[in-house]
């Protein structure tokens, strides 16, 4: 006979309710905004720094530096964000391809070396002396 207490049943139902509740998102609104946020922030920061450096190189520090910099940044960022967001799947695919481990046909593990040595010894008609050390395979 199986015994179950009221407390264990109540605990199980509370756990199932907690498991089915959704965790609140940090970014309120649509899921697409949450997926875009890293790209928005990254392109915003990179374009902000890049336009500042280029404006300093081209114009130098002057009384209109900040205005020209903000104009350049507000021109570049709306171009940089969609380009980065649209190319993200392609970049991810390329990254996975480039970071895949290369499969080698001829592995150079200890077992492969021992087998190659035994095959070469047998082909040459030589015999191997028994080893004093045990060989683990």
Secondary structure, DSSP 4 states (H G I P E B T S, - for coil): -----HHHHHHHHHHHHHHHSPPPPSS-S-HHHHHHHHHHHHHHHHHHHHHHHHHHHHH-S-TTHHHHHHHHHHHHHHHHHHHHHHHHHHHHHHHHHHHSPPP-SS---HHHHHHHHHHHHHHHT--PPPPSSPPP-
